[in-house]
């Protein structure tokens, strides 16, 4: 069985109208939200064999803060396909994961992350910024991720973990 974790980047800033979408950083609320998710991961003793992330600034900052706060060392790969990806592109990314990896975190953006969660579990869940979810996939191989519906084990949002400002 494979475990897929999904993380939508934390809250980002719209303050600088000159920045391209790709270059938007986290705002204060996003920085705090990423720390809260990292603390949750540490407390729950969650670990990852691999992290696949969008290379967008807000996604990079989110995963860097989460891993630092959780005190985790994980292999992180930034994949351009994840930025602004449809759920079908995200499935393509997932099905190409090396089979020896059993616990993988995918860090991305909406609407792709939310739609992917729906595709894999059959349920509708709102994925706000900073949302962290765990999906137990019935498939024994990443290449077969869509063949059997996964189970949504849990969904955690930063605002459920404490004040995010």
C-alpha positions in Angstrom: 0.0 0.0 0.0 1.2 3.5 -0.8 0.5 6.7 1.2 0.1 10.0 -0.5 0.2 13.2 1.5 -1.1 16.4 -0.1 -0.2 19.9 1.0 -1.5 23.0 -0.6 1.0 25.9 -0.2 0.3 28.2 2.7 -1.3 31.7 2.4 0.6 33.9 0.0 1.0 37.6 -0.5 -0.7 39.7 -3.2 0.9 42.9 -1.9 3.3 43.4 -4.8 1.4 43.9 -8.1 4.6 43.7 -10.0 5.4 40.1 -9.0 4.4 37.3 -11.4 2.2 34.7 -9.8 5.0 32.2 -9.7 7.1 34.6 -7.6 4.6 35.4 -4.9 6.0 34.7 -1.3 4.1 33.6 1.8 2.5 36.4 3.9 2.7 36.4 7.7 -0.3 34.2 8.0 1.2 31.7 5.6 4.5 31.6 7.4 2.6 30.9 10.7 0.4 28.3 9.0 3.4 26.4 7.5 4.9 26.3 11.0 1.7 24.9 12.5 1.6 22.2 9.9 5.2 21.4 10.6 4.5 21.1 14.3 1.6 18.8 13.6 3.8 16.6 11.4 6.4 16.4 14.1 3.8 15.6 16.8 2.2 12.9 14.7 5.6 11.5 13.7 4.8 11.7 10.0 7.7 11.1 7.6 8.1 11.1 3.9 10.3 9.0 1.6 10.0 11.8 -1.0 8.6 15.3 -1.4 7.5 16.5 -4.8 6.8 20.2 -4.9 5.8 23.0 -7.3 8.9 25.2 -7.8 6.7 28.4 -7.2 8.1 30.6 -4.4 5.1 30.1 -2.1 5.3 26.3 -2.4 9.1 26.2 -1.9 8.8 28.4 1.2 5.9 26.3 2.5 7.8 23.0 2.3 11.1 24.5 3.6 9.3 25.8 6.7 7.3 22.6 7.2 10.4 20.4 7.0 12.5 22.7 9.2 9.7 22.9 11.9 9.1 19.2 11.8 12.8 18.5 12.0 12.6 16.2 9.0 15.2 15.5 6.4 13.5 14.4 3.2 14.5 14.2 -0.4 12.7 17.2 -2.1 12.3 17.4 -5.9 10.8 20.5 -7.5 8.8 19.6 -10.6 7.6 22.4 -12.9 4.7 20.2 -14.0 3.1 20.6 -10.5 2.8 24.4 -10.9 -0.8 25.2 -12.1 -1.3 21.5 -12.8 -4.6 19.9 -13.5 -5.4 16.8 -11.5 -4.6 14.7 -14.6 -1.1 16.1 -14.7 -0.7 15.5 -11.0 -1.8 11.9 -11.5 0.9 11.6 -14.3 3.5 12.9 -11.8 2.3 10.4 -9.1 2.3 7.4 -11.5 6.0 8.1 -12.3 7.2 7.9 -8.7 9.8 5.2 -8.0 8.0 2.1 -6.6 10.4 1.8 -3.6 9.0 5.1 -2.2 6.0 4.3 0.0 5.2 7.7 1.6 5.2 10.7 -0.7 4.2 14.3 -0.1 2.9 16.3 -3.0 3.0 20.1 -2.5 1.0 22.2 -5.0 -1.8 24.6 -5.8 -5.6 24.7 -6.2 -7.7 23.8 -8.1 -5.4 20.9 -8.9 -4.8 19.6 -5.4 -8.5 19.8 -4.4 -9.6 18.0 -7.6 -6.8 15.4 -7.2 -8.1 14.7 -3.6 -11.6 14.2 -5.1 -10.4 11.9 -7.8 -8.4 9.7 -5.5 -11.0 9.4 -2.6 -14.3 10.0 -4.3 -15.1 12.7 -1.7 -15.4 16.4 -1.9 -13.1 18.3 0.5 -12.4 22.0 0.5 -8.6 22.5 0.4 -7.8 25.9 1.8 -4.3 27.3 1.8 -2.0 25.3 4.1 -4.3 22.2 4.1 -2.4 18.9 4.8 -4.1 15.6 3.9 -3.2 11.9 4.2 -4.6 9.5 1.6 -4.1 5.7 2.0 -4.0 4.3 -1.6 -5.2 0.8 -2.1 -2.8 0.4 -5.0 0.5 -1.5 -4.4 2.2 0.6 -7.1 2.2 4.3 -7.8 1.7 3.4 -11.5 -1.7 2.0 -10.5 -2.7 4.9 -8.2 -6.1 5.4 -9.8 -7.1 1.8 -10.1 -8.6 1.5 -6.6 -10.2 4.4 -4.6 -8.0 5.7 -1.8 -9.2 6.4 1.7 -8.9 9.9 3.1 -7.3 9.3 6.5 -7.3 12.9 7.7 -7.3 16.5 6.6 -5.7 19.2 8.7 -5.9 23.0 8.2 -3.6 25.5 9.9 -6.6 27.4 11.4 -7.6 24.2 13.2 -4.2 24.0 14.8 -4.0 27.5 16.3 -4.1 31.2 15.6 -2.7 32.0 12.2 -3.1 35.7 12.3 
